[in-house]
Amino acid sequence: MKKPAKERTANKADEKDPAPISDARNPVEDFGEALFCDFVGGAVGHRLKFGGGRGQALPKAAGFTKGRTPSVVDATAGFGRDAFLLASLGAEVTLIERSPDVHAMLEEGLKRAREADERIAAIVARMTLLHGDAKEILADMSPEVVVVDPMHPPRKTTALVKKEMRVLRSYVGADPDAEELMKVALSVATKRVVLKWPVKGDPLENIRKPSHQLIGKSTRYDVFMTG
């Protein structure tokens, strides 16, 4: 059986560590460490200025072209950074987050962003945040594109996961239902599903092979065409 085509990308946003997260006070804390959603500065602000627009791996994987801007559901919102990136490119993006604490963090981040400059406020105006289980919410939707970025499996190397991601994992858990979420996403997306996954991560079991992949230094995007 023919293997899925692979594309290699020199996307610098994937290969470089993000700018430091703001240390401003926030509503979600763990072990004394702040977990902060910042749509104005930090990693998001840096990516907005220097990320490369539609040439970045995620927009390419989601089907963004010069003349096409699909609507997107980010089924695992987390910090909301990927959703913000896609919204900054003109997309209407729905974010779904089931953790009450992380959802509250996102609400606070969006509120601050609406009070920022006009450019940032215009971007977050295209972002709609929902609280709940994406498997259930997606069942009543027909999005063009669904992005799934579940908590990644333990690394096969000794490299330590970034502190902010360790804190986030303490709230959202290990996402043992990632396979089930992917199946729901594949059943409702009218154009494609994008799975954000470690570059060396094993494929999810019982999920068909992707149509193609975009591969960065540490992250790959498995793209499943649905229509």
WOJO-V915304 format. One record per residue. N is the residue number from 0. RES is the residue in one letter. PHI is phi in whole degrees, 0 to 359 (none if undefined). Layout:
BEGIN
[[N;RES;PHI] [N;RES;PHI]]
END
This chain:
BEGIN
[[0;M;none] [1;K;295] [2;K;286] [3;P;295] [4;A;296] [5;K;237] [6;E;242] [7;R;259] [8;T;238] [9;A;263] [10;N;302] [11;K;291] [12;A;297] [13;D;280] [14;E;264] [15;K;255] [16;D;292] [17;P;290] [18;A;296] [19;P;303] [20;I;285] [21;S;301] [22;D;261] [23;A;297] [24;R;293] [25;N;214] [26;P;278] [27;V;239] [28;E;226] [29;D;213] [30;F;54] [31;G;81] [32;E;259] [33;A;279] [34;L;245] [35;F;232] [36;C;259] [37;D;237] [38;F;263] [39;V;250] [40;G;240] [41;G;56] [42;A;298] [43;V;292] [44;G;298] [45;H;295] [46;R;293] [47;L;297] [48;K;279] [49;F;236] [50;G;286] [51;G;103] [52;G;58] [53;R;289] [54;G;280] [55;Q;289] [56;A;299] [57;L;296] [58;P;302] [59;K;297] [60;A;296] [61;A;278] [62;G;91] [63;F;285] [64;T;230] [65;K;301] [66;G;249] [67;R;225] [68;T;228] [69;P;285] [70;S;276] [71;V;226] [72;V;248] [73;D;267] [74;A;283] [75;T;223] [76;A;299] [77;G;58] [78;F;284] [79;G;81] [80;R;292] [81;D;294] [82;A;297] [83;F;296] [84;L;303] [85;L;293] [86;A;293] [87;S;294] [88;L;265] [89;G;103] [90;A;279] [91;E;277] [92;V;236] [93;T;257] [94;L;258] [95;I;240] [96;E;221] [97;R;264] [98;S;285] [99;P;302] [100;D;291] [101;V;291] [102;H;299] [103;A;297] [104;M;299] [105;L;295] [106;E;301] [107;E;296] [108;G;297] [109;L;294] [110;K;298] [111;R;297] [112;A;295] [113;R;294] [114;E;264] [115;A;276] [116;D;290] [117;E;299] [118;R;296] [119;I;294] [120;A;300] [121;A;293] [122;I;292] [123;V;290] [124;A;295] [125;R;268] [126;M;249] [127;T;244] [128;L;260] [129;L;240] [130;H;250] [131;G;154] [132;D;278] [133;A;300] [134;K;299] [135;E;280] [136;I;292] [137;L;298] [138;A;301] [139;D;255] [140;M;237] [141;S;224] [142;P;288] [143;E;291] [144;V;230] [145;V;240] [146;V;256] [147;V;239] [148;D;230] [149;P;288] [150;M;303] [151;H;282] [152;P;294] [153;P;305] [154;R;293] [155;K;273] [156;T;248] [157;T;271] [158;A;298] [159;L;274] [160;V;295] [161;K;305] [162;K;305] [163;E;297] [164;M;286] [165;R;294] [166;V;293] [167;L;300] [168;R;299] [169;S;295] [170;Y;262] [171;V;265] [172;G;79] [173;A;263] [174;D;53] [175;P;293] [176;D;261] [177;A;301] [178;E;297] [179;E;295] [180;L;298] [181;M;299] [182;K;296] [183;V;295] [184;A;300] [185;L;294] [186;S;278] [187;V;247] [188;A;294] [189;T;274] [190;K;240] [191;R;195] [192;V;239] [193;V;244] [194;L;257] [195;K;270] [196;W;212] [197;P;300] [198;V;301] [199;K;254] [200;G;289] [201;D;292] [202;P;299] [203;L;293] [204;E;292] [205;N;64] [206;I;244] [207;R;299] [208;K;294] [209;P;292] [210;S;292] [211;H;198] [212;Q;225] [213;L;246] [214;I;241] [215;G;253] [216;K;291] [217;S;235] [218;T;232] [219;R;234] [220;Y;244] [221;D;271] [222;V;252] [223;F;246] [224;M;285] [225;T;238] [226;G;191]]
END
